[in-house]
Amino acid sequence: PPILAGNPIVIVGWIALLGGLLTLLARAIFGSAVPVGWAQIGLVVFVAGAALLISRLPRRRQLDDYLDDDPNDAPNDGPDGP
């Protein structure tokens, strides 16, 4: 499927995250050639994009995601198993 065919809110979140990151990266590489204001805007946009994407994550995992045919696929409760 095309990259931009998903949920528009998630697409905006990814664009904000990557755009803010590129702005901060440009400030780190080019230094004073990129104004401080642009770096501040890039930081705000990066944090907003990350917060948007994190807020769109599912709240709980479905147990059906782990169980198909083999009961050994279930997640462990700890390092020693259930």
PyMOL Python script that loads the backbone (N, CA, C, O; Angstrom):
from pymol import cmd

cmd.read_pdbstr("""\
ATOM      1  N   PRO A   1       0.829  -1.202   0.000  1.00  0.00           N
ATOM      2  CA  PRO A   1       0.000   0.000   0.000  1.00  0.00           C
ATOM      3  C   PRO A   1       0.870   1.263   0.000  1.00  0.00           C
ATOM      4  O   PRO A   1       2.001   1.240   0.487  1.00  0.00           O
ATOM      5  N   PRO A   2       0.350   2.339  -0.536  1.00  0.00           N
ATOM      6  CA  PRO A   2       1.109   3.592  -0.550  1.00  0.00           C
ATOM      7  C   PRO A   2       1.401   4.082   0.872  1.00  0.00           C
ATOM      8  O   PRO A   2       0.639   3.810   1.800  1.00  0.00           O
ATOM      9  N   ILE A   3       2.494   4.793   1.026  1.00  0.00           N
ATOM     10  CA  ILE A   3       2.915   5.271   2.348  1.00  0.00           C
ATOM     11  C   ILE A   3       1.888   6.239   2.928  1.00  0.00           C
ATOM     12  O   ILE A   3       1.613   6.188   4.126  1.00  0.00           O
ATOM     13  N   LEU A   4       1.327   7.104   2.121  1.00  0.00           N
ATOM     14  CA  LEU A   4       0.412   8.132   2.617  1.00  0.00           C
ATOM     15  C   LEU A   4      -1.048   7.673   2.623  1.00  0.00           C
ATOM     16  O   LEU A   4      -1.949   8.511   2.669  1.00  0.00           O
ATOM     17  N   ALA A   5      -1.301   6.365   2.579  1.00  0.00           N
ATOM     18  CA  ALA A   5      -2.665   5.870   2.543  1.00  0.00           C
ATOM     19  C   ALA A   5      -3.204   5.547   3.934  1.00  0.00           C
ATOM     20  O   ALA A   5      -4.336   5.078   4.056  1.00  0.00           O
ATOM     21  N   GLY A   6      -2.424   5.787   4.982  1.00  0.00           N
ATOM     22  CA  GLY A   6      -2.831   5.444   6.343  1.00  0.00           C
ATOM     23  C   GLY A   6      -3.684   6.524   6.976  1.00  0.00           C
ATOM     24  O   GLY A   6      -4.252   7.381   6.299  1.00  0.00           O
ATOM     25  N   ASN A   7      -3.756   6.458   8.289  1.00  0.00           N
ATOM     26  CA  ASN A   7      -4.507   7.421   9.091  1.00  0.00           C
ATOM     27  C   ASN A   7      -3.838   8.798   8.974  1.00  0.00           C
ATOM     28  O   ASN A   7      -2.639   8.911   9.227  1.00  0.00           O
ATOM     29  N   PRO A   8      -4.579   9.842   8.598  1.00  0.00           N
ATOM     30  CA  PRO A   8      -3.965  11.165   8.400  1.00  0.00           C
ATOM     31  C   PRO A   8      -3.323  11.730   9.663  1.00  0.00           C
ATOM     32  O   PRO A   8      -2.325  12.445   9.573  1.00  0.00           O
ATOM     33  N   ILE A   9      -3.870  11.429  10.828  1.00  0.00           N
ATOM     34  CA  ILE A   9      -3.302  11.948  12.069  1.00  0.00           C
ATOM     35  C   ILE A   9      -1.928  11.326  12.318  1.00  0.00           C
ATOM     36  O   ILE A   9      -1.001  12.010  12.751  1.00  0.00           O
ATOM     37  N   VAL A  10      -1.804  10.044  12.045  1.00  0.00           N
ATOM     38  CA  VAL A  10      -0.512   9.367  12.222  1.00  0.00           C
ATOM     39  C   VAL A  10       0.497   9.884  11.205  1.00  0.00           C
ATOM     40  O   VAL A  10       1.676  10.033  11.524  1.00  0.00           O
ATOM     41  N   ILE A  11       0.053  10.152  10.007  1.00  0.00           N
ATOM     42  CA  ILE A  11       0.951  10.688   8.975  1.00  0.00           C
ATOM     43  C   ILE A  11       1.473  12.064   9.393  1.00  0.00           C
ATOM     44  O   ILE A  11       2.659  12.352   9.235  1.00  0.00           O
ATOM     45  N   VAL A  12       0.597  12.907   9.923  1.00  0.00           N
ATOM     46  CA  VAL A  12       1.026  14.226  10.411  1.00  0.00           C
ATOM     47  C   VAL A  12       2.029  14.064  11.551  1.00  0.00           C
ATOM     48  O   VAL A  12       3.007  14.808  11.631  1.00  0.00           O
ATOM     49  N   GLY A  13       1.788  13.096  12.429  1.00  0.00           N
ATOM     50  CA  GLY A  13       2.726  12.835  13.517  1.00  0.00           C
ATOM     51  C   GLY A  13       4.103  12.444  13.013  1.00  0.00           C
ATOM     52  O   GLY A  13       5.112  12.933  13.522  1.00  0.00           O
ATOM     53  N   TRP A  14       4.157  11.569  12.018  1.00  0.00           N
ATOM     54  CA  TRP A  14       5.440  11.152  11.449  1.00  0.00           C
ATOM     55  C   TRP A  14       6.132  12.317  10.744  1.00  0.00           C
ATOM     56  O   TRP A  14       7.346  12.482  10.861  1.00  0.00           O
ATOM     57  N   ILE A  15       5.364  13.125  10.013  1.00  0.00           N
ATOM     58  CA  ILE A  15       5.960  14.275   9.327  1.00  0.00           C
ATOM     59  C   ILE A  15       6.534  15.257  10.343  1.00  0.00           C
ATOM     60  O   ILE A  15       7.625  15.792  10.148  1.00  0.00           O
ATOM     61  N   ALA A  16       5.791  15.494  11.437  1.00  0.00           N
ATOM     62  CA  ALA A  16       6.277  16.394  12.479  1.00  0.00           C
ATOM     63  C   ALA A  16       7.531  15.835  13.140  1.00  0.00           C
ATOM     64  O   ALA A  16       8.495  16.565  13.371  1.00  0.00           O
ATOM     65  N   LEU A  17       7.518  14.555  13.438  1.00  0.00           N
ATOM     66  CA  LEU A  17       8.667  13.936  14.092  1.00  0.00           C
ATOM     67  C   LEU A  17       9.910  14.030  13.213  1.00  0.00           C
ATOM     68  O   LEU A  17      10.972  14.449  13.673  1.00  0.00           O
ATOM     69  N   LEU A  18       9.774  13.643  11.958  1.00  0.00           N
ATOM     70  CA  LEU A  18      10.928  13.657  11.053  1.00  0.00           C
ATOM     71  C   LEU A  18      11.352  15.075  10.673  1.00  0.00           C
ATOM     72  O   LEU A  18      12.544  15.361  10.566  1.00  0.00           O
ATOM     73  N   GLY A  19      10.380  15.957  10.471  1.00  0.00           N
ATOM     74  CA  GLY A  19      10.708  17.347  10.140  1.00  0.00           C
ATOM     75  C   GLY A  19      11.428  18.049  11.279  1.00  0.00           C
ATOM     76  O   GLY A  19      12.397  18.774  11.055  1.00  0.00           O
ATOM     77  N   GLY A  20      10.954  17.834  12.502  1.00  0.00           N
ATOM     78  CA  GLY A  20      11.628  18.420  13.651  1.00  0.00           C
ATOM     79  C   GLY A  20      13.025  17.859  13.822  1.00  0.00           C
ATOM     80  O   GLY A  20      13.963  18.590  14.143  1.00  0.00           O
ATOM     81  N   LEU A  21      13.162  16.554  13.607  1.00  0.00           N
ATOM     82  CA  LEU A  21      14.477  15.923  13.719  1.00  0.00           C
ATOM     83  C   LEU A  21      15.436  16.468  12.663  1.00  0.00           C
ATOM     84  O   LEU A  21      16.604  16.723  12.958  1.00  0.00           O
ATOM     85  N   LEU A  22      14.952  16.647  11.442  1.00  0.00           N
ATOM     86  CA  LEU A  22      15.810  17.204  10.383  1.00  0.00           C
ATOM     87  C   LEU A  22      16.227  18.637  10.695  1.00  0.00           C
ATOM     88  O   LEU A  22      17.354  19.037  10.401  1.00  0.00           O
ATOM     89  N   THR A  23      15.321  19.405  11.290  1.00  0.00           N
ATOM     90  CA  THR A  23      15.656  20.782  11.667  1.00  0.00           C
ATOM     91  C   THR A  23      16.744  20.795  12.736  1.00  0.00           C
ATOM     92  O   THR A  23      17.693  21.574  12.652  1.00  0.00           O
ATOM     93  N   LEU A  24      16.606  19.932  13.738  1.00  0.00           N
ATOM     94  CA  LEU A  24      17.624  19.858  14.786  1.00  0.00           C
ATOM     95  C   LEU A  24      18.950  19.343  14.237  1.00  0.00           C
ATOM     96  O   LEU A  24      20.017  19.807  14.639  1.00  0.00           O
ATOM     97  N   LEU A  25      18.879  18.393  13.328  1.00  0.00           N
ATOM     98  CA  LEU A  25      20.092  17.867  12.707  1.00  0.00           C
ATOM     99  C   LEU A  25      20.787  18.942  11.868  1.00  0.00           C
ATOM    100  O   LEU A  25      22.015  19.031  11.868  1.00  0.00           O
ATOM    101  N   ALA A  26      20.011  19.753  11.158  1.00  0.00           N
ATOM    102  CA  ALA A  26      20.584  20.846  10.368  1.00  0.00           C
ATOM    103  C   ALA A  26      21.275  21.859  11.281  1.00  0.00           C
ATOM    104  O   ALA A  26      22.338  22.382  10.947  1.00  0.00           O
ATOM    105  N   ARG A  27      20.664  22.131  12.432  1.00  0.00           N
ATOM    106  CA  ARG A  27      21.284  23.064  13.388  1.00  0.00           C
ATOM    107  C   ARG A  27      22.595  22.481  13.920  1.00  0.00           C
ATOM    108  O   ARG A  27      23.576  23.204  14.093  1.00  0.00           O
ATOM    109  N   ALA A  28      22.604  21.163  14.179  1.00  0.00           N
ATOM    110  CA  ALA A  28      23.818  20.539  14.700  1.00  0.00           C
ATOM    111  C   ALA A  28      24.930  20.513  13.654  1.00  0.00           C
ATOM    112  O   ALA A  28      26.102  20.670  13.996  1.00  0.00           O
ATOM    113  N   ILE A  29      24.580  20.320  12.400  1.00  0.00           N
ATOM    114  CA  ILE A  29      25.594  20.215  11.348  1.00  0.00           C
ATOM    115  C   ILE A  29      26.084  21.590  10.901  1.00  0.00           C
ATOM    116  O   ILE A  29      27.288  21.821  10.784  1.00  0.00           O
ATOM    117  N   PHE A  30      25.143  22.502  10.653  1.00  0.00           N
ATOM    118  CA  PHE A  30      25.502  23.797  10.070  1.00  0.00           C
ATOM    119  C   PHE A  30      25.715  24.889  11.102  1.00  0.00           C
ATOM    120  O   PHE A  30      26.155  25.986  10.758  1.00  0.00           O
ATOM    121  N   GLY A  31      25.412  24.610  12.354  1.00  0.00           N
ATOM    122  CA  GLY A  31      25.677  25.560  13.433  1.00  0.00           C
ATOM    123  C   GLY A  31      24.923  26.861  13.281  1.00  0.00           C
ATOM    124  O   GLY A  31      23.696  26.870  13.177  1.00  0.00           O
ATOM    125  N   SER A  32      25.658  27.959  13.267  1.00  0.00           N
ATOM    126  CA  SER A  32      25.034  29.283  13.288  1.00  0.00           C
ATOM    127  C   SER A  32      24.361  29.652  11.971  1.00  0.00           C
ATOM    128  O   SER A  32      23.687  30.680  11.904  1.00  0.00           O
ATOM    129  N   ALA A  33      24.523  28.844  10.920  1.00  0.00           N
ATOM    130  CA  ALA A  33      23.847  29.130   9.654  1.00  0.00           C
ATOM    131  C   ALA A  33      22.342  28.921   9.782  1.00  0.00           C
ATOM    132  O   ALA A  33      21.571  29.497   9.014  1.00  0.00           O
ATOM    133  N   VAL A  34      21.919  28.106  10.741  1.00  0.00           N
ATOM    134  CA  VAL A  34      20.496  27.884  11.013  1.00  0.00           C
ATOM    135  C   VAL A  34      20.144  28.706  12.243  1.00  0.00           C
ATOM    136  O   VAL A  34      20.730  28.500  13.306  1.00  0.00           O
ATOM    137  N   PRO A  35      19.195  29.636  12.120  1.00  0.00           N
ATOM    138  CA  PRO A  35      18.859  30.485  13.265  1.00  0.00           C
ATOM    139  C   PRO A  35      18.359  29.678  14.466  1.00  0.00           C
ATOM    140  O   PRO A  35      17.792  28.595  14.315  1.00  0.00           O
ATOM    141  N   VAL A  36      18.581  30.225  15.650  1.00  0.00           N
ATOM    142  CA  VAL A  36      18.178  29.562  16.887  1.00  0.00           C
ATOM    143  C   VAL A  36      16.666  29.381  16.921  1.00  0.00           C
ATOM    144  O   VAL A  36      16.173  28.379  17.440  1.00  0.00           O
ATOM    145  N   GLY A  37      15.941  30.321  16.382  1.00  0.00           N
ATOM    146  CA  GLY A  37      14.479  30.225  16.361  1.00  0.00           C
ATOM    147  C   GLY A  37      13.995  28.993  15.611  1.00  0.00           C
ATOM    148  O   GLY A  37      13.042  28.335  16.028  1.00  0.00           O
ATOM    149  N   TRP A  38      14.657  28.688  14.501  1.00  0.00           N
ATOM    150  CA  TRP A  38      14.294  27.491  13.737  1.00  0.00           C
ATOM    151  C   TRP A  38      14.586  26.231  14.531  1.00  0.00           C
ATOM    152  O   TRP A  38      13.821  25.269  14.474  1.00  0.00           O
ATOM    153  N   ALA A  39      15.681  26.230  15.269  1.00  0.00           N
ATOM    154  CA  ALA A  39      16.011  25.068  16.101  1.00  0.00           C
ATOM    155  C   ALA A  39      14.982  24.896  17.216  1.00  0.00           C
ATOM    156  O   ALA A  39      14.609  23.771  17.549  1.00  0.00           O
ATOM    157  N   GLN A  40      14.527  25.997  17.787  1.00  0.00           N
ATOM    158  CA  GLN A  40      13.505  25.919  18.836  1.00  0.00           C
ATOM    159  C   GLN A  40      12.186  25.411  18.267  1.00  0.00           C
ATOM    160  O   GLN A  40      11.514  24.591  18.893  1.00  0.00           O
ATOM    161  N   ILE A  41      11.816  25.888  17.101  1.00  0.00           N
ATOM    162  CA  ILE A  41      10.594  25.405  16.450  1.00  0.00           C
ATOM    163  C   ILE A  41      10.741  23.922  16.115  1.00  0.00           C
ATOM    164  O   ILE A  41       9.803  23.146  16.296  1.00  0.00           O
ATOM    165  N   GLY A  42      11.912  23.533  15.629  1.00  0.00           N
ATOM    166  CA  GLY A  42      12.157  22.124  15.323  1.00  0.00           C
ATOM    167  C   GLY A  42      12.031  21.249  16.553  1.00  0.00           C
ATOM    168  O   GLY A  42      11.501  20.141  16.473  1.00  0.00           O
ATOM    169  N   LEU A  43      12.510  21.728  17.690  1.00  0.00           N
ATOM    170  CA  LEU A  43      12.402  20.960  18.931  1.00  0.00           C
ATOM    171  C   LEU A  43      10.944  20.802  19.349  1.00  0.00           C
ATOM    172  O   LEU A  43      10.524  19.715  19.746  1.00  0.00           O
ATOM    173  N   VAL A  44      10.183  21.869  19.261  1.00  0.00           N
ATOM    174  CA  VAL A  44       8.762  21.814  19.630  1.00  0.00           C
ATOM    175  C   VAL A  44       8.002  20.877  18.695  1.00  0.00           C
ATOM    176  O   VAL A  44       7.178  20.081  19.144  1.00  0.00           O
ATOM    177  N   VAL A  45       8.279  20.973  17.404  1.00  0.00           N
ATOM    178  CA  VAL A  45       7.593  20.121  16.426  1.00  0.00           C
ATOM    179  C   VAL A  45       7.980  18.655  16.634  1.00  0.00           C
ATOM    180  O   VAL A  45       7.130  17.771  16.529  1.00  0.00           O
ATOM    181  N   PHE A  46       9.252  18.393  16.926  1.00  0.00           N
ATOM    182  CA  PHE A  46       9.706  17.027  17.182  1.00  0.00           C
ATOM    183  C   PHE A  46       9.001  16.436  18.401  1.00  0.00           C
ATOM    184  O   PHE A  46       8.503  15.312  18.349  1.00  0.00           O
ATOM    185  N   VAL A  47       8.960  17.185  19.484  1.00  0.00           N
ATOM    186  CA  VAL A  47       8.306  16.694  20.706  1.00  0.00           C
ATOM    187  C   VAL A  47       6.809  16.502  20.473  1.00  0.00           C
ATOM    188  O   VAL A  47       6.231  15.520  20.940  1.00  0.00           O
ATOM    189  N   ALA A  48       6.179  17.428  19.755  1.00  0.00           N
ATOM    190  CA  ALA A  48       4.742  17.292  19.473  1.00  0.00           C
ATOM    191  C   ALA A  48       4.463  16.066  18.611  1.00  0.00           C
ATOM    192  O   ALA A  48       3.499  15.343  18.861  1.00  0.00           O
ATOM    193  N   GLY A  49       5.288  15.825  17.609  1.00  0.00           N
ATOM    194  CA  GLY A  49       5.109  14.639  16.768  1.00  0.00           C
ATOM    195  C   GLY A  49       5.296  13.353  17.544  1.00  0.00           C
ATOM    196  O   GLY A  49       4.533  12.403  17.370  1.00  0.00           O
ATOM    197  N   ALA A  50       6.313  13.312  18.407  1.00  0.00           N
ATOM    198  CA  ALA A  50       6.536  12.131  19.230  1.00  0.00           C
ATOM    199  C   ALA A  50       5.372  11.903  20.186  1.00  0.00           C
ATOM    200  O   ALA A  50       4.922  10.770  20.357  1.00  0.00           O
ATOM    201  N   ALA A  51       4.882  12.971  20.810  1.00  0.00           N
ATOM    202  CA  ALA A  51       3.752  12.847  21.735  1.00  0.00           C
ATOM    203  C   ALA A  51       2.499  12.374  21.008  1.00  0.00           C
ATOM    204  O   ALA A  51       1.740  11.562  21.537  1.00  0.00           O
ATOM    205  N   LEU A  52       2.286  12.876  19.806  1.00  0.00           N
ATOM    206  CA  LEU A  52       1.120  12.455  19.023  1.00  0.00           C
ATOM    207  C   LEU A  52       1.199  10.969  18.684  1.00  0.00           C
ATOM    208  O   LEU A  52       0.213  10.245  18.818  1.00  0.00           O
ATOM    209  N   LEU A  53       2.361  10.521  18.250  1.00  0.00           N
ATOM    210  CA  LEU A  53       2.508   9.109  17.896  1.00  0.00           C
ATOM    211  C   LEU A  53       2.383   8.209  19.126  1.00  0.00           C
ATOM    212  O   LEU A  53       1.775   7.141  19.053  1.00  0.00           O
ATOM    213  N   ILE A  54       2.948   8.630  20.243  1.00  0.00           N
ATOM    214  CA  ILE A  54       2.836   7.835  21.468  1.00  0.00           C
ATOM    215  C   ILE A  54       1.393   7.785  21.942  1.00  0.00           C
ATOM    216  O   ILE A  54       0.932   6.752  22.428  1.00  0.00           O
ATOM    217  N   SER A  55       0.679   8.891  21.805  1.00  0.00           N
ATOM    218  CA  SER A  55      -0.718   8.910  22.254  1.00  0.00           C
ATOM    219  C   SER A  55      -1.618   8.031  21.386  1.00  0.00           C
ATOM    220  O   SER A  55      -2.693   7.623  21.826  1.00  0.00           O
ATOM    221  N   ARG A  56      -1.193   7.741  20.173  1.00  0.00           N
ATOM    222  CA  ARG A  56      -1.994   6.912  19.269  1.00  0.00           C
ATOM    223  C   ARG A  56      -1.714   5.420  19.418  1.00  0.00           C
ATOM    224  O   ARG A  56      -2.371   4.602  18.774  1.00  0.00           O
ATOM    225  N   LEU A  57      -0.743   5.055  20.264  1.00  0.00           N
ATOM    226  CA  LEU A  57      -0.460   3.636  20.492  1.00  0.00           C
ATOM    227  C   LEU A  57      -1.631   2.989  21.211  1.00  0.00           C
ATOM    228  O   LEU A  57      -2.338   3.659  21.964  1.00  0.00           O
ATOM    229  N   PRO A  58      -1.849   1.695  20.992  1.00  0.00           N
ATOM    230  CA  PRO A  58      -2.939   1.024  21.699  1.00  0.00           C
ATOM    231  C   PRO A  58      -2.660   1.007  23.203  1.00  0.00           C
ATOM    232  O   PRO A  58      -1.513   0.890  23.634  1.00  0.00           O
ATOM    233  N   ARG A  59      -3.726   1.126  23.987  1.00  0.00           N
ATOM    234  CA  ARG A  59      -3.588   1.167  25.441  1.00  0.00           C
ATOM    235  C   ARG A  59      -3.239  -0.199  26.023  1.00  0.00           C
ATOM    236  O   ARG A  59      -2.463  -0.289  26.974  1.00  0.00           O
ATOM    237  N   ARG A  60      -3.804  -1.251  25.462  1.00  0.00           N
ATOM    238  CA  ARG A  60      -3.576  -2.598  25.956  1.00  0.00           C
ATOM    239  C   ARG A  60      -3.294  -3.517  24.784  1.00  0.00           C
ATOM    240  O   ARG A  60      -3.715  -3.265  23.655  1.00  0.00           O
ATOM    241  N   ARG A  61      -2.574  -4.584  25.077  1.00  0.00           N
ATOM    242  CA  ARG A  61      -2.324  -5.596  24.060  1.00  0.00           C
ATOM    243  C   ARG A  61      -3.448  -6.615  24.108  1.00  0.00           C
ATOM    244  O   ARG A  61      -3.969  -6.935  25.176  1.00  0.00           O
ATOM    245  N   GLN A  62      -3.807  -7.109  22.967  1.00  0.00           N
ATOM    246  CA  GLN A  62      -4.810  -8.159  22.867  1.00  0.00           C
ATOM    247  C   GLN A  62      -4.111  -9.505  23.049  1.00  0.00           C
ATOM    248  O   GLN A  62      -3.082  -9.758  22.423  1.00  0.00           O
ATOM    249  N   LEU A  63      -4.655 -10.357  23.891  1.00  0.00           N
ATOM    250  CA  LEU A  63      -4.064 -11.674  24.075  1.00  0.00           C
ATOM    251  C   LEU A  63      -4.139 -12.481  22.783  1.00  0.00           C
ATOM    252  O   LEU A  63      -3.308 -13.357  22.545  1.00  0.00           O
ATOM    253  N   ASP A  64      -5.133 -12.186  21.952  1.00  0.00           N
ATOM    254  CA  ASP A  64      -5.266 -12.882  20.667  1.00  0.00           C
ATOM    255  C   ASP A  64      -4.071 -12.620  19.755  1.00  0.00           C
ATOM    256  O   ASP A  64      -3.789 -13.419  18.862  1.00  0.00           O
ATOM    257  N   ASP A  65      -3.371 -11.516  19.968  1.00  0.00           N
ATOM    258  CA  ASP A  65      -2.199 -11.223  19.152  1.00  0.00           C
ATOM    259  C   ASP A  65      -1.092 -12.242  19.395  1.00  0.00           C
ATOM    260  O   ASP A  65      -0.271 -12.487  18.512  1.00  0.00           O
ATOM    261  N   TYR A  66      -1.065 -12.830  20.573  1.00  0.00           N
ATOM    262  CA  TYR A  66      -0.014 -13.781  20.915  1.00  0.00           C
ATOM    263  C   TYR A  66      -0.413 -15.225  20.645  1.00  0.00           C
ATOM    264  O   TYR A  66       0.436 -16.069  20.357  1.00  0.00           O
ATOM    265  N   LEU A  67      -1.700 -15.501  20.741  1.00  0.00           N
ATOM    266  CA  LEU A  67      -2.154 -16.879  20.617  1.00  0.00           C
ATOM    267  C   LEU A  67      -2.736 -17.124  19.233  1.00  0.00           C
ATOM    268  O   LEU A  67      -3.734 -16.507  18.861  1.00  0.00           O
ATOM    269  N   ASP A  68      -2.129 -18.007  18.483  1.00  0.00           N
ATOM    270  CA  ASP A  68      -2.751 -18.432  17.233  1.00  0.00           C
ATOM    271  C   ASP A  68      -3.098 -19.907  17.347  1.00  0.00           C
ATOM    272  O   ASP A  68      -4.268 -20.231  17.554  1.00  0.00           O
ATOM    273  N   ASP A  69      -2.160 -20.794  17.225  1.00  0.00           N
ATOM    274  CA  ASP A  69      -2.442 -22.220  17.379  1.00  0.00           C
ATOM    275  C   ASP A  69      -1.620 -22.844  18.496  1.00  0.00           C
ATOM    276  O   ASP A  69      -2.001 -23.872  19.055  1.00  0.00           O
ATOM    277  N   ASP A  70      -0.508 -22.229  18.818  1.00  0.00           N
ATOM    278  CA  ASP A  70       0.416 -22.811  19.774  1.00  0.00           C
ATOM    279  C   ASP A  70       0.345 -22.057  21.098  1.00  0.00           C
ATOM    280  O   ASP A  70       0.668 -20.870  21.135  1.00  0.00           O
ATOM    281  N   PRO A  71      -0.068 -22.707  22.188  1.00  0.00           N
ATOM    282  CA  PRO A  71      -0.152 -21.999  23.475  1.00  0.00           C
ATOM    283  C   PRO A  71       1.210 -21.589  24.008  1.00  0.00           C
ATOM    284  O   PRO A  71       1.280 -20.790  24.943  1.00  0.00           O
ATOM    285  N   ASN A  72       2.292 -22.107  23.448  1.00  0.00           N
ATOM    286  CA  ASN A  72       3.625 -21.713  23.892  1.00  0.00           C
ATOM    287  C   ASN A  72       4.030 -20.338  23.377  1.00  0.00           C
ATOM    288  O   ASN A  72       5.088 -19.831  23.752  1.00  0.00           O
ATOM    289  N   ASP A  73       3.209 -19.725  22.525  1.00  0.00           N
ATOM    290  CA  ASP A  73       3.500 -18.394  22.001  1.00  0.00           C
ATOM    291  C   ASP A  73       3.091 -17.289  22.966  1.00  0.00           C
ATOM    292  O   ASP A  73       3.399 -16.124  22.714  1.00  0.00           O
ATOM    293  N   ALA A  74       2.408 -17.612  24.058  1.00  0.00           N
ATOM    294  CA  ALA A  74       1.934 -16.601  25.006  1.00  0.00           C
ATOM    295  C   ALA A  74       3.133 -15.933  25.684  1.00  0.00           C
ATOM    296  O   ALA A  74       4.157 -16.581  25.902  1.00  0.00           O
ATOM    297  N   PRO A  75       3.017 -14.642  26.020  1.00  0.00           N
ATOM    298  CA  PRO A  75       4.128 -13.962  26.670  1.00  0.00           C
ATOM    299  C   PRO A  75       4.348 -14.510  28.075  1.00  0.00           C
ATOM    300  O   PRO A  75       3.406 -14.952  28.733  1.00  0.00           O
ATOM    301  N   ASN A  76       5.592 -14.476  28.525  1.00  0.00           N
ATOM    302  CA  ASN A  76       5.942 -14.935  29.868  1.00  0.00           C
ATOM    303  C   ASN A  76       5.627 -13.853  30.889  1.00  0.00           C
ATOM    304  O   ASN A  76       5.593 -12.669  30.552  1.00  0.00           O
ATOM    305  N   ASP A  77       5.401 -14.246  32.112  1.00  0.00           N
ATOM    306  CA  ASP A  77       5.171 -13.297  33.191  1.00  0.00           C
ATOM    307  C   ASP A  77       6.477 -12.789  33.772  1.00  0.00           C
ATOM    308  O   ASP A  77       6.480 -11.799  34.504  1.00  0.00           O
ATOM    309  N   GLY A  78       7.549 -13.425  33.474  1.00  0.00           N
ATOM    310  CA  GLY A  78       8.850 -13.022  34.007  1.00  0.00           C
ATOM    311  C   GLY A  78       9.952 -13.834  33.373  1.00  0.00           C
ATOM    312  O   GLY A  78       9.710 -14.584  32.427  1.00  0.00           O
ATOM    313  N   PRO A  79      11.173 -13.692  33.889  1.00  0.00           N
ATOM    314  CA  PRO A  79      12.293 -14.408  33.277  1.00  0.00           C
ATOM    315  C   PRO A  79      12.204 -15.924  33.478  1.00  0.00           C
ATOM    316  O   PRO A  79      12.793 -16.679  32.705  1.00  0.00           O
ATOM    317  N   ASP A  80      11.478 -16.379  34.503  1.00  0.00           N
ATOM    318  CA  ASP A  80      11.376 -17.819  34.758  1.00  0.00           C
ATOM    319  C   ASP A  80      10.121 -18.424  34.187  1.00  0.00           C
ATOM    320  O   ASP A  80       9.869 -19.611  34.394  1.00  0.00           O
ATOM    321  N   GLY A  81       9.326 -17.658  33.480  1.00  0.00           N
ATOM    322  CA  GLY A  81       8.079 -18.170  32.898  1.00  0.00           C
ATOM    323  C   GLY A  81       6.882 -17.861  33.781  1.00  0.00           C
ATOM    324  O   GLY A  81       7.006 -17.132  34.765  1.00  0.00           O
ATOM    325  N   PRO A  82       5.724 -18.410  33.437  1.00  0.00           N
ATOM    326  CA  PRO A  82       4.508 -18.108  34.210  1.00  0.00           C
ATOM    327  C   PRO A  82       4.529 -18.682  35.598  1.00  0.00           C
ATOM    328  O   PRO A  82       3.573 -18.505  36.354  1.00  0.00           O
TER     329      PRO A  82
END
""", "prot")
cmd.dss("prot")
cmd.show_as("cartoon", "prot")
cmd.util.cbc("prot")
cmd.orient("prot")
